[in-house]
Amino acid sequence: MKASRISFALLSAALAFASIGTANAAGCIKGAVVGGVAGHYAGHHAVVGAVGGCLVGRHLAKQHAQEQAQQQAALHQPVQPH
């Protein structure tokens, strides 16, 4: 039973890694590390924590990239005279 959970978690992590681009990979890796450590200390659920952390980290990295793109777009807009 435990081996099937680990296999499922590894498969999920592999699919998550396959579906991300290089821009979001750092968010996934950082989130996986933090989630894995937190999951380990919260009842030996490191793999589940790592997968969850990867998803959250990827989401936060995507939001950060969008905010930076909006800031860059605002800086490069021409100023309209009044």
Disulfide bonds with the S-S distance in Angstrom:
Cys28-Cys54 1.76
